[in-house]
């Protein structure tokens, strides 16, 4: 009997590159009016966000992505989610994606937290019966108390983030993309999010986590990816990647002091 074929990775990134456009130069009132009237096209410049990024994420593992601000971490998540089309290369995702990105998760601000939970559940195809069972569990996890029945427009950023994580992590995701979710809430809530993510991985879910919390990387990640100026610096064991990244940060800080 032949051996079974190895399982395909949940995520494959093959040489992906991506750019974004920014305006250049300072606009005067006259030039702004001309642009508004479509008489002039505003000068734009392509800025590279990702350059030839390749990696794989096996099913049921946690990939942590680290790097300085502007390194391309959030752009990478958007490319994996299908929100941003790479200019080169290809991303393959095997499984249903739930996302918790810095740009938000699409809450309806006029609806209550409870109504938004229902909306999110219906959007991913959950039945009314399943939603009824999940709603109280999600509300309890988010620790919103009576505010779960208040409009989301009155929530603080922390309350929105807690609700967002509770929703996406409870709606049976196969691939979960998280951008700085663990920054929301107090230490107790961070512990709960970590426990939930471990539970998801134990059930075969795959997680990609962008975070500045290096202790979180060492505690939770199966593999780690260090991005710098849109390029992969190191990809491998979390302890090794974190050590290299911390060493780079210390050297950069010392060089900054020498320049003063």
N, C-alpha and C positions, 0 to 999 in steps of 0.2 A: 504493500500500500504506500503510495507516495505521500510525502509530508505535505500538510496544508500550506497554501501560499501565505506568506507573511501579510499581516494586516496593513492596509494602506494608511498613511498618516492622515490625521484629521485636517491638517493644514500644510500646504506646500507653497513656499514662495520661491520662485525661480527667476533670479536676476531682475527683480522689479526696480524700476526707477520712476520717480514722479516729480513734477514741478508745480509751482504755483505762481500766479501773476501778481505783481505789486505795482502800484503807481510810482513813478519816479518824478522828482522835481517838486517844487512848491507851486501851488496853484494861486493865481491872483483872482480877484473878483471877475475880471474880464474873461480870463481863460475858463473859469468855472462856468460862466454864462454860455460861452461858446460851446463848451462840452455838453452842457445841458440841452442846447439847441441842436446838438449833433453836427455842429459846424467843424469841430475838431475832435479827433480821437485822443483821449488822454494817453500820454506816453506810459508804456508798460514795460516791465522787465521780468523775464523768467528767472525764478530763483529755484535752484535745485533743492528738493526736500529729501529725496531718497536716491541712492546711487548703487545699482547692481546688488541689491539685497537678496540673499538666498538663505533659506533655513527650512526645516521641517519640524512639525509638532506632532508627535504620536498621540493617538487617541488616549484620553484619560490622564493626560499630564498637564502640568502648569508651566508655561513659558513666561518668565518675567523679563520685561524690556526696561533697561535703564539708560541713562544718559542725561546730559545737561539740557536745559531749556533750548528749544530750537534744533535739537538733534535729529528730529524726524519721527519721534515716537508716536505722537498722535496721528500723524500722516500715515504711518504704517498701519495703525488700527483701522483707519478709514479705508485704506486699500484692502485690508482683509475683509472688512464688512461689506465691501462692494459699493461704498459711498463715493469713493474716488477711484477712477480708472487709471492704472499705471500708464505712463508714456512708453515704457518698455517692460518686457517680462510678463509673467503670469502668476496669478494667485489662484490656488485651488483649495476650496473648503468643502469637506465632506461632513455634512450635518447641518442641522437647523441652528442659525446664529441668533443669539440675543446680545444686545450691545448696551453698554453703559459708558458712553463717551462724554468727554468734557463739554461737548456742545449741547448735552441734554438728551432726554429720551422721549421728547414729544408729548409731554403732559398737556392736557387741556386746562388752562389756568382757571377757567370759569367753573370747572367741575370739581367735585370734592375728591379727596384722596381715594375714598371707597369707589366712586364712580370711575376714576382713572384706572384702578385695579381691574374693574370689570371690563373696561374698554381694552386694556392691554391683553387680557385673557381671551376675549372674543377675537382680537386681531390675530392671535396665533392659533385659533381654531379650537379652543377649549369649549366644552359643553357647559351649559348653564349649571348642571349638577356638579361638575368638577369645580367650576368657579365658586359655587356656594361653599364648597369645602375649603377652598384655598384662601378665600378673601380674609377670613378672620385670622388665619395663620400669617398671612402677609402683613396685615395691620398690626398684629402683635409683634412681629419681627421688627417692623419699622419703628416701634416705640413712639407712636404719635398720640396715643391716648384718644381723647375726644376730638382732636384735630383731624382725625381720619375722616370725619364727616363735615369738615370745613373746606371751602374752596382752596385749591392749591395756590392761587395767586397770593394768599396771605402767608404762605410757608416761608421760613428762612431757607437759605441755601443748604444748610445742614439737614433740615427736615426733608427737603426735596431729594437730596442725595440718599438719605436713609430709605425713603419710599422707593426711589428708583432701584436701588440695589435689591430691596426686598421683592419688588415686582419681577425683575429680570431673572433673579436667582430661583424663584419659585415656579416659573412658568415652563418648567421642563426643558431647559436649553440643552442642546448637544454640544454647542461651541459657545462659550461666553467670553466676550471681549470687554475688559474693564479698564477705564482710564482714571486713575487716581481715586477710585471709590473708597479706598481705605482711609483717605484723608478726612472723610466725613464722620462726625460723631465723636463721642468720648472713647476712652480706652476700652470700656466694657463693650461698646458697640463694635469697635474694631476687632475685638476678640470673637464676637458673634459672627462677623463677616468672614473671618479666617476659618472658623469652624464650619461655616456653611460651604465655603469653597472646598475645604477638605472633603466634606460629605459629597459634594457634587463630583469631585474627581473619583471618589470611591465608587460612585455609580457609573463610571465610564465617561463622565463629561470631560471636555477639554477647555482649558482656560488660558487666555493670553492677558497678562496684567501689566499695565504701564504704571510704574510707581517710582517715587524718590525714596521710599522707605527701604533701605538696604537690609535692615533686620527682617523685614517681611519677605524679601527675596530669599534670604538664607533659610528662613523658616518654612516657606511654602513652595518655592519653585522646584521643579524637576530639572529644568534647564534655564539658562539666562542668556540674554542677548544685549550686548553693549553697543549702542549707536552713537556715532559722533559725526556731526556734519553730514548726516544722511548715509553714512557708510557703516558697515559692520566692522567693529574693532575686534570683538571677541564673542564667541558663541560656545557655550559648553556648561560645565559644572557650575552651579550658582556660587559656591564658595570661591572658586578660582576667578570667576568673572567679577564678583564683588571686590575681591582683593586687588585685582588689576585696576578696576575703576577707582577705588579709594586711593590707591597709590598715585594714579594720574591726578586726582583732585588735590592731593597734598602737594604734589610737585607744582601744579598750576598756581596754588595759593602762595607757595613760597616764591615763585617767579613774580607774582603780582606784588609781593612785599618788596622785592628787589628793585622793582620799577618805580616805587614811590620816592 
